[in-house]
Amino acid sequence: MKAIQQELQGGSLTCSQLVEHYLENIDKKADLNAFLETYSDEARQQAQVVDQKIAENRAGKLAGMVIGIKDVLCYQNHSLQCSSKILDGFESQFTATAVQRLLNEDVIIIGRQNCDEFAMGSSNENSAFGVVRNAANPAHVPGGSSGGSAVAVQADMCLVSLGSDTGGSVRQPAAFCGVVGLKPSYGRISRYGLAAYASSFDCIGIFGKNIADVALVLEIMAGADEFDTTVSKKSVPEYSKALSFDRKAKVAYLKETLESEGLHPEVKQATQATLDFLKTEGHTVESVDFPLLDYILPTYYILTTAEASSNLSRYDGVRYGFRSTSAEDLQQMYTQTRTEGFGAEVKRRILLGTYVLSASYYDAYYTQAQKVRRLIKDATDKLFEQYDFIVLPTTPNTAFEVGAHNDNLVEMYLEDLFTVQANVVGVPAISIPNGRATNGLPIGLQVMAATYQEDDLLSFSQYLLES
């Protein structure tokens, strides 16, 4: 971003030229299916406005930044579908707080991006609008649920993308696509205008090609918001101006992650190489036991499906979106609308969530999962009393082939094994590129920090990428 702005100030580049470059790339790479809709005319008009502001020396901090937004974020008078048939024809009546703050700083939004339906998935194969494909190898998935957003940055269709992360939906595709993906602390960015999947887990996240761009976008989006009672009122540091890391860190790695049977040897090797580098540089690197690791994924799926069951009950065909034409009475209209409007994975999670919330099983599943969530949070917080960062692989494997896990959903859910902890606990986490496997596909490294320590997380990640 810094280089682009220097060129814009120097007159060797214009925002209009940037927009045309990205629109051309989107068109050329349409087979990757990253965008559901491009705002070509609007982007061109906004580019002219920003060029004029630059000429008059009154442009915002993000002048020249062209972004895409995941199809779960509200943008007034623009379609919002959550990649689902059930929201056919729906347009947002308002703009999400995070999106509006970027617009206030002269960002240019080039379009909305494909994702797993209602952000439920780990491969971006669950969209009502088709599979998104990995630019590194189109036979492979980009990860999910924010796959379109990751591919857009990976394939140079925009500079930055906004995604959402409920259990790894920014970090996992970032790892699969070889870009930077940040999930901030829960409550760091307002969720107002983010379509809800699981409200106590959902976070708006950021994809970028480098740490500096992600840090700049975070500092503008973060902060208190009168429309979201769950957002933090803590002051927001200038993350983009504090990216130097010049101290020795105390780093933990979870022994159970590197000893996991499902961990790909090359992912393990790349992670170990980073840990070895940190040791040689004088940082404290220690293995720690985390016996609760096996309970994180089931806890996550019990609680998120329960919240999804509640949140998605609003989609009934009465007020907006798709309505079945084959119903003969009100009850049938509800049933048929949801049957025809939701995809298989969304229906599966709604049914599971409804089951764990039912009177007979509420205490056995939902209540117990909440107790385990507290244990996981306490254990993680205790680690951060002793260590600055936890380092682990972002994903057990590199990007798998399209359709590889369609017959085994447990295998698909296990792709989230290392990312869900940050959401269960609410701490910030980031995935950064960590080399490539022999098959040419990217490998990601995940770093977690204590709640609201995004400044340390970003500066440490910058240090790792520069080393």
N, C-alpha and C positions, 0 to 999 in steps of 0.2 A: 504493500500500500504506500509506503514511504517513497519508493522509487516512482510509482505512478504519479503521486502528487507532485514530486519534483519536476517530472516531465510536463504535467499540466501547468504548473506555475511558469515553467520555462517556455511554454508555447509550442513544444515539439509534439504534443499530444492533446487531444480534446476528449471530453466525455462522450461526445457523439461518435468519435472513432472507436472508443472503447466499447460502446453499446453495439455498434455494428460488428465488431470483432466477435463479441460473445454470441450475438444472434446468429452469425454465420456458423459458429462452432455448434450451437444447439441444432441448427438445421442439418449440418454435416453428420452429426452423431445422433440423429433421431432414433437410430436402431437401438441405442442404449436405453431409451424410454425413461430418461431421467425427469423430463418436464411433462406435466399434464397440460400446461397452458403457458404461453409466453405473452407478456404484456408489451409487444413490440412497439406499438404506436405511443403508448404512455411512456415507455422507457426512453424513446427518442425525444419526446417532448421534455421529459425531466432532464435529460442530458443537456438540452439547449439552455434550460433554465439554470442549471448548475454551471455550465460554461460561462454564462453571463455573470453569475455571482463571482466566479473565480476572476474574471476580467475586472470586476469592480472591487475585488479584495474583501468580499463579505461572505465567502463560502463557509459552510460548516466543517466540522472535523472529519467527516466522512465523504467529502466531495471527491468524486471519482471512484468510489467503491460501488461496484455492481454486485448485487446479492440476489439469491433466490430464497424462497421461503417454503418450507414443508407444508403440505396440504392439510395441516391441522391448526394453522394460525390464521386468525381473522384479519382480513384486510378489507376495509369498508367498500361496498359496492363491487366486490370481486367474489367469484365463486369460491365456496368452501365445501369440499366433499369428503375429506378424510379418506380419500381413495375408496369410497364406498358408494354403491348404488343407492343406498337409503337416503342420501342427501342430494339426489339428482335435482338440479335446478335451484339449489339454495345459494343465496348471496349473503355475505356478512353485512350486518347493519352497523358495525363499528370496527375499529382497528385495534388489534392487540396492543397493549401498553408498550411491550418490547419493540414491536415493529414501528409504532409511532415515534418512539424516541430515536430510532435510527433515521426515520424520514425527516425528523426535525434537524438532523445534522447532515442533510443533503445526500443520503444514500439513494441509489437508483435500484428499484426492484424490477427484475427482468422477468419473473414468472413464478408460478407455484410448482412444487416438485412432487413427484410420485413417492408413495410410501406404502408400507403394509397397512391394510385397512384398519382405521382407528388406532394406528401405531402398535398393532398386535402382530408381532412376528420378528424373526431373526434372519430373514433372507430376502425380503421384498418380493416374495412370490405370492403374497396374499392380497395384492391390490386388485380391485375390480377393473383396473385399466391395464393389466398385464404386468409381466415380470420386468424388473429393472436389471440391467446386465452390467457386470464389472468391466470397466474400460481396460483393465490390465489383461483380461481374457474374457470375452463376452459369453463363453460357455459356462462361466462361473457367476455366482451371486455376488452382489455388492455388500451383503449384510443388511440387517434391518433393525428397527423399522424405517429408519431415515435413509434408505438406500439411494433414492433419487438425489437427495441433498449431498450425500458423500460423492456420488459419481459426478455431479455437476461441478464440484470443486476439482476432483481428480482429473476430469477431462477438459478443464479450462472453459467451462460454460458460464462461469461466474467466478468472482474472486472469493466470496464468502457465502456460506449457506446457513440458514437457521433450521435446526431440527428440534426434535424433542427426545428426551431420554427418561424412560420409566424403569428400565432394567438393563440398560446398555445400548439403547437405540441410537445414540450418537457415537459412542466409543467403539462398538463392535464394527459398524460399517467404516468408521475411520481407519480401523486396523486393516480391514479387508481391502480398502482402497488406497492405503498408503498416504493418508492425510492426517492433519491434526484435528482431534475432536474433543471438545471440553464439555463435561457436565458439571455445572457449578453446584455449590451447596444448595440444598432445598431451602427455598425462601430468598435466595440471593437475587433472582429475577422474578418479577411479577408473572403470575400465570393467567392474568386477565386477558382473555382472548385466545387462550390455548384450549382447543377442544379436549375435554377431560377423558382420560382412560382410567387411571387410578390416581385420585387426587392427592393422596399423601405420598406419592412416589414421583409424580410427573415433574419434569424440569425442562425448561427451554435450554437447548444447547447450541454450540457454535462449531461449524466446520471451517477450517482455513488451510492455507498452504504453509503458514508459519505461525509461530507463537505471537509475534507482534500484532498481527491483524486480529487474532482471536482476543488478545488482551484489550485492544482498543474498542472492539465491539462490546465486550463484556462491561467495560467501565461506563459505557454510554447506556446500555440496557439495564444495568443493575440499579437497585435502590428502592426505597419505599414507594408505595402506590396506594392511593386511597381506594382503589377498586379491588384490592386483594388483601384480605385480612391476614393471610398466611405469609406475606412477604416481610422480610426483615427491614427494620428501620435503621440498621447499622449504617454508618457512613461508608461511602464507596471509595476505596483507594484509587489513585491513578495508576492502574495496573500497567499501562503501556510505558510508563516512565520508570518502572522499577523492575526491569528484567535482567539486571546483573545479579549473579549469584557468586558471592566471594567468601563463603564460609564452609566449614566442614560439616556435613550433614550426618545425622544418625538415621540410617535406613534399615527398615525391616523387610524381609520377604517371608511370605507364608510358606512354610515347608510343605504343607499339603498340596499347594498348587504345583510346585516343581516336581513333586513325586506322584502327581495324578496319572493314573493309567491312561487317561484319554488325551494326555498332552503330546502333541506332535513333536518328535525329536528335534526338528529344526527350530521350532518355536522355543523349546526348552534351551537349546544351544544359544540362541540369540539373546534370550533373557539372562542366561548365566554369564554370557560375555559382558553384558552391561553391568551386572553385579560385580564381576571381576575387575572391570575398569574402575568402578567406584572405589573398590578396595585399594587398588594401586595408586589412586589419587589421594588417598589418606582419609576417605570417609569411613565412618563406622557402618559396617554391613553385617547384619546378624539374622540368622534364621530364627523364626518364632513359630510356635505351635498355635494352630487355630482350629481346635477340634470341632467347633461349631460350623465349619465350612460345609459339611454335608447337609446341614439343616437350612442353609440360606436359600437355596433354590425352591424347596417345597414351601417354605414360609412366604417367599415372594409370590409364588403362583396362587397360594390360597388367598392371600390378602389382595393382590391386584385383581384377581377374577371377581372377588366379592365386591370390590369398589367398582369394577366395570359393570357388573350386574346392576348396580344402583345407578351409575352415571348414564348408561346407555338405555335405560328405561324411558327416557324422554323421546326416543325415536320410535314413534308409534303410528305415523301416517296421518295424524290429526292436524298438526299445526304447520308442518313444513316438510319439504323433501318428498321422497317417493311415497306413493300410496297405491296399494294393490287394487286392481280393477276387477279381481275375481271374487271379492267378498260379497256376501249377501246380508250380513248384519255387522254390528259394531265389533263384537268379540272376534268374529272371523276376519274383519278388516285388520285388527291389531295383529292377529296371528299370521295372516297371509302377508301383510306388509313386512313384518320382521323376517319371515321365512324367505321371502323373495328378495328383500333388500340387503340383508346381512350375508356376508360370506361365511364359509365353513368354519374358519378359525375363530371369528368373532362369535358365532353361535356357540361354538364349543366352550369358549371362555365365559360367556354369559350363563350357560347352563351349569358349568362348574361353580361359578360364583353364586348362583341362585341356590345351588345344593348346599354349599358350605354355610350359607346364611339362613337356611331353613330351620325351623324351630327344633327339629329333632337332632340337628348336627351342629348348630351354632357354637355351643360350648366345646364340643369335641374338636372342631376344626378352627373356626375363626378366632375364638377366645384364646385357644392354645397358641395359635400362630402369632397373635399379638404379644403374648408372653415371651415367646421365643425371639420375636423381633427386638424386644427390650434387652434380652440377654445378649443378642448379637451386637446391639448398639453399645451396651456397657463394655463388652469385651473389646470392641474396636476402639472406643474412646480411651480405654485403659492403655492400649498400644500407643495411642498418640500422646499419652503422658510421658512415654519413654522415647518415642521416635518421632522424627520430623515427617518421614514419608514411609509409605508402604509401596513396594514395587512388585509387580507381578505381570504375567502375560495378560494382554487384553482378551485374547481368545485362545482356546485350546488348539485350534487349527488355523491354517490359512483358508481363504475363501473356498467353499466346496462347490461342486458342480450344481447347476440348476437341476432341481428334481431329485437330488441325492438323498434327501431325508424325507421325502413325501410319504414314504411307507412306514416311517419310524419317527413319530413325533417326539418321543423321549430324546432321541439323538438331536433333534432340532432344538429342544429346550435346553439341552446340555451345552449348546453353543453360548449360552448366557452365564455359564457357571462362574466365571471370574468377574463379571461386570455387575451382577445384581447387588453385591454387598454394599456398594456406595449408595445405591438407592434405598435399600432397606434401612441404612443408618443415616443417610442424609448428608454425607460428606462430599466434598468436591473430588472429581477424578478426571483424568485426561488420558487419552491415547495418543502416542506419538509414533511416527515411523521408526522401525528398528530393523531395517534391512529387508532382504527378500529371500524367500526359499529357493531351492534349486528349480522349482517349477515356474519361477518368475513372479510369483504372487507375493504381495507385501506381508510383512509381519509387524504387529503392533506391540508396543510396550505400554503398560498402564501404570500410572502413578496416582496414589491417593494421598490426600493431606487432611488435616483436622478441619472441622467445620469453619467456614469463612476464612480459611487460609489460602484463598486463590492466589494472592500475591506471591506467596512462597512457592506454591505449586507451579505457577507459570514461570517464575524465574529459574527454578530448578529444572523444569522441562527444557527451557531455553538452553541452559548449561549442558544438558545431556545431548541436545541436538547439535550444539556447536562443537562438542568434543569428538 
